[in-house]
Amino acid sequence: MLFILLRMVREIRNNAKGTTYPEISKSRFRKMDIIIPDKTLMNRFGEIADDTIRQVRCLMRSNTHLVYARDLLLPKLLSGEILFPDAERIMEAVQ
């Protein structure tokens, strides 16, 4: 269901109304066409997608670590505060 709703975000937003913040009423939401696959197909998709989702989460964590390391090291390297061999030692400590 999550992936179905993610694909419909634009349509949901277009149907949302409000002056303070956009919201969609139950009646408007009920009028929208939503195709829901049968349980067998959804279960099969889940089996396939689970590994991919786990990998994406792992890559996102790795990316967070790399951003942290970049933000820590780059200013020090550019200022000459540390030399490249020092950067390798610091990186080992971060991981």
MOURCOR-V852906 format. One record per residue. N is the residue number from 0. RES is the residue in three letters. PHI is phi in degrees with one decimal (NA if undefined). PSI is psi in radians with two decimals (999 if undefined). Layout:
((N;RES;PHI;PSI) (N;RES;PHI;PSI))
//
This chain:
((0;MET;NA;-0.66) (1;LEU;-55.7;-0.83) (2;PHE;-68.2;-0.57) (3;ILE;-63.3;-0.84) (4;LEU;-66.2;-0.65) (5;LEU;-61.6;-0.65) (6;ARG;-70.7;-0.35) (7;MET;-100.5;0.13) (8;VAL;-54.1;-0.82) (9;ARG;-60.4;-0.80) (10;GLU;-64.0;-0.72) (11;ILE;-62.5;-0.79) (12;ARG;-63.2;-0.67) (13;ASN;-65.0;-0.48) (14;ASN;-90.3;-0.11) (15;ALA;-82.8;2.43) (16;LYS;-131.0;2.77) (17;GLY;152.8;2.61) (18;THR;-89.4;-0.70) (19;THR;-79.7;-0.88) (20;TYR;-151.9;2.57) (21;PRO;-68.7;2.34) (22;GLU;-140.0;2.71) (23;ILE;-113.7;2.30) (24;SER;-79.3;2.80) (25;LYS;-59.5;-0.74) (26;SER;-64.3;-0.71) (27;ARG;-66.1;-0.73) (28;PHE;-64.1;-0.72) (29;ARG;-64.2;-0.46) (30;LYS;-78.3;-0.25) (31;MET;-76.3;2.47) (32;ASP;-81.3;2.13) (33;ILE;-126.2;2.14) (34;ILE;-92.1;2.10) (35;ILE;-112.0;2.04) (36;PRO;-69.1;2.83) (37;ASP;-70.1;2.86) (38;LYS;-58.6;-0.67) (39;THR;-60.3;-0.82) (40;LEU;-66.3;-0.73) (41;MET;-64.2;-0.72) (42;ASN;-63.9;-0.74) (43;ARG;-63.6;-0.76) (44;PHE;-60.0;-0.75) (45;GLY;-59.3;-0.73) (46;GLU;-61.2;-0.72) (47;ILE;-74.8;-0.75) (48;ALA;-74.5;-0.49) (49;ASP;-54.0;-0.83) (50;ASP;-63.3;-0.73) (51;THR;-65.0;-0.75) (52;ILE;-63.7;-0.73) (53;ARG;-60.6;-0.74) (54;GLN;-65.4;-0.72) (55;VAL;-61.3;-0.78) (56;ARG;-60.9;-0.74) (57;CYS;-63.0;-0.77) (58;LEU;-65.3;-0.62) (59;MET;-65.7;-0.70) (60;ARG;-64.0;-0.76) (61;SER;-60.8;-0.73) (62;ASN;-62.7;-0.70) (63;THR;-61.2;-0.74) (64;HIS;-64.7;-0.71) (65;LEU;-67.0;-0.69) (66;VAL;-62.6;-0.75) (67;TYR;-60.5;-0.81) (68;ALA;-63.7;-0.74) (69;ARG;-61.0;-0.84) (70;ASP;-65.3;-0.51) (71;LEU;-76.4;-0.76) (72;LEU;-88.8;-0.67) (73;LEU;-56.9;-0.86) (74;PRO;-61.1;-0.63) (75;LYS;-70.7;-0.66) (76;LEU;-67.8;-0.75) (77;LEU;-67.3;-0.60) (78;SER;-81.4;-0.19) (79;GLY;82.2;0.10) (80;GLU;-61.3;-0.63) (81;ILE;-129.6;2.65) (82;LEU;-99.5;2.90) (83;PHE;-55.4;-0.77) (84;PRO;-58.1;-0.63) (85;ASP;-65.4;-0.65) (86;ALA;-63.2;-0.72) (87;GLU;-62.0;-0.72) (88;ARG;-64.3;-0.74) (89;ILE;-65.0;-0.71) (90;MET;-61.1;-0.71) (91;GLU;-61.6;-0.65) (92;ALA;-69.6;-0.59) (93;VAL;-70.1;-0.66) (94;GLN;-77.7;999))
//
